């Protein structure tokens, strides 16, 4: 039995083993290595290695292999957006071109599906006219309750490009947030060691965040935030550590008192900028009505 596949533009420079897991099925690395070693997997009729980087139109051939997905793997639930969601989805687009889109993510929607989040941006976008015939690629994330600017790649090439730009810190993000209390310094850099768990292992990472006070009173402060590193919940954790938790944060806060159902997380991804092939891109996501209304209620202003 022989099966043949051809490499399309989305997988140029991908490793052979990763291509197999993405396009054939998710099988153990040891089985891939063994099959390649025995010549049961060849590229252009030649034996190769699992780390081989693929080229456009490479012919990948499988000989006498019956790959089947791990039956114990749970089936991924795909969220089906309502007609109302799809009709309003066009309003969240800030930029839409052939390689990527930039959206202003609403509050209360997870970026991708999870055990606690069925409704998600990824499944909504794949049903929009802007992504017709295309697969949305997530290249970074913002929290479910956080609003604001989010980049979505439209092909694997740009997904890899954005991932690389984020890794080398060439994509710069600016957030707006309201915190409790008045900060001592108008401008400061917060440097902390944050902890998280990978299974049972406790992992520590360094987090660096720059802030500037835009407006304040005795009870609240409006900050402009520029994270230098990209740790999970970085901004929320660091501001709590320094005694100024974000208003409306149900997780990283000082008080144990239940928040009102009307409370929103006052954290907004406001701007993002980067360069691709010498072209500079700058995108701004306007804060939501609820965000602006809360600023008025707390006697704070952005402009």
C-alpha positions, -999 to +999 in steps of 0.1 A: +000+000+000+014+034-010+001+069-002+015+101-017+012+137-006+025+170-021+037+199+000+017+231-004+029+267+001+017+267+038+043+242+048+075+254+031+104+251+055+084+229+079+101+199+095+090+166+080+079+151+114+058+182+122+042+181+087+032+144+094+016+153+127-002+182+112-014+166+079-015+128+084-022+122+121-007+128+156+015+098+161+045+092+185+078+107+174+094+073+179+071+057+152+079+085+128+117+080+133+114+042+129+094+045+097+118+070+082+148+049+092+133+018+076+125+037+044+088+036+048+086+074+045+105+090+017+107+125+002+110+126-036+118+088-035+148+094-012+154+084+024+157+115+047+156+126+083+127+137+105+142+171+108+143+176+070+129+210+059+103+207+032+102+226-001+072+235-023+058+205-042+080+180-024+065+145-029+061+126+004+055+089+001+043+064+027+049+027+021+028+001+039+019+023+068-016+025+082-015+056+104-046+062+125-053+089+151-050+082+188-085+070+197-081+082+232-077+117+220-108+138+227-126+152+197-123+190+195-156+208+197-161+234+170-182+264+181-210+274+156-216+311+158-251+325+155-263+347+126-262+377+149-226+371+158-216+367+122-234+398+111-217+419+137-183+402+132-173+425+104-174+455+128-145+441+148-120+442+119-094+469+120-073+455+091-080+428+066-056+418+038-045+386+020-020+376+047-034+387+080-062+404+098-063+427+129-094+427+150-107+446+181-116+416+203-147+421+225-148+411+262-160+377+273-148+357+242-118+334+245-093+336+217-094+298+211-115+269+225-108+254+259-123+232+285-141+262+300-145+283+269-166+269+240-174+302+224-142+316+208-128+340+183-111+313+162-143+295+153-162+327+148-136+341+123-134+309+103-171+314+094-168+351+083-165+363+047-131+378+056-118+342+061-138+325+034-117+295+022-089+303+047-079+290+081-073+315+108-039+311+126-036+324+162-001+340+167-007+356+201-033+357+228-051+381+251-072+370+280-109+362+276-121+393+295-095+416+280-105+436+250-085+450+221-061+445+193-054+410+181-035+397+150-048+367+131-026+352+103-043+338+072-016+314+062+012+293+077+039+316+063+027+347+081+018+327+112+055+316+114+066+352+106+045+367+134+056+340+158+092+348+151+086+386+155+070+380+188+098+358+200+125+384+191+103+412+206+099+431+174+061+435+179+053+462+203+020+463+223+005+491+243-023+485+268-046+508+287-058+498+322-073+513+353-058+502+387-068+508+423-051+536+441-025+562+432+010+552+421+040+569+437+059+573+404+044+588+371+067+565+350+084+532+360+096+498+349+083+468+369+107+438+370+095+407+387+099+369+389+066+352+381+057+316+389+035+291+370+032+253+370+039+229+341+023+198+355+038+195+390+069+214+381+071+250+394+086+273+368+098+308+373+101+335+346+113+371+345+086+397+336+093+433+326+066+458+322+069+496+316+040+519+327+031+556+326+003+573+345-020+591+321-045+603+347-052+596+384-071+606+415-070+594+451-089+562+443-079+551+407-052+555+381-053+552+343-021+536+330-004+532+297+013+498+297+041+485+275+050+449+283+086+440+273+082+403+279+051+382+272+043+360+302+008+347+309-013+372+328+019+393+332+003+427+335-024+415+359+000+396+381+027+424+383+002+452+391-012+430+419+023+423+432+030+461+434-003+467+453-024+482+424-046+454+410-066+461+379-102+473+384-127+445+377-101+417+379-119+387+394-087+366+397-057+389+406-071+412+433-068+421+469-105+420+481-123+387+485-157+405+481-176+393+450-175+416+421-207+430+406-220+413+375-217+447+358-180+449+366-156+446+336-119+440+335-104+474+328-076+461+306-076+470+269-050+461+243-049+496+227-021+496+201+002+473+182+031+481+158+056+461+138+075+461+105+075+436+077+100+439+049+106+475+057+069+484+058+057+498+091+023+488+105+005+506+133-029+496+145-052+511+171-083+495+187-107+520+202-118+511+238-153+498+242-183+519+253-182+501+287-145+509+291-150+546+283-181+548+305-162+533+334-135+559+329-161+586+332-176+571+363-141+570+379-134+606+368-105+596+345-097+606+310-075+592+282-071+624+261 
